[in-house]
Amino acid sequence: MGEQAVTGAGATPAPKQMPDAGGEDAAAATGGGAGPTTAGPTTAGMTVDGAPAASADVSGAGMSADAVPATPAGGAPAVGPQQRTTDITAGPGGVMTDEAGVVTGELTLRTEYADGQVTLRVQYKDADEWYAVTGGKTALADPAGLDAVHAVAVALLDRPEG
């Protein structure tokens, strides 16, 4: 590995310092020594020549902390109730529901999102009645998480091999 030049203020090379055996340099840097101390950096960001860190635009990077659901072809973002459905086979013991008790066999699982809540429902495949899965309702702050919740529910409830 080669050496790299380190510059101080005014683009002048910073003097090389050798660590001392007594640890006085470390104590001075943290305020524990007898000499004057200067305030250290207040952020974990890296700066060049003491210039304050500037925020970076990373548009197009594929991620955003304030992500919103994709805009459909109509132009406005999707709002209101959303749902995902998948056909499953209940494992041993079936799926417990609030209305009908345990349901077994070939089922359809529906994961619904509305008003900040996600709800799991099942029905016998191709039937008309839907049943709320016992314990299958919780708050979901971001509707973008609907796909993940549905995937986890399918993974837990779809047990065709038993």
C-alpha angles and dihedrals in degrees: 000000000000129000121262125210114244116202130202129203113321092025092279118141113264113239117254113251126199118210112248123228094233096058093234092137091056092046091051092049092054097042095256096113131081096250129082118282133207127217114264126224115301096210136049090233121110121243134190120231092346095299114146115258114260124213115254127223109227098173112158092030089117098243136084132176089215097048118167126197114277116274112248121226090269090069104241121095116255112267135171128037118357130184145182125203133195133172112240140174114230116235126229109314093024125230120309114229132188096231107034105022114226118008121192141183128030109006140166116229118208122190111198129193121196135144095358093308131107118206130187118215133176135196134182105266110278093001125128101228122084122201127202112241108239108253090007099123127088143142117277113187097192121044088207086078093064094095091051093048091048092049091052092047091051091048091052099043105033105087108153091159093050 
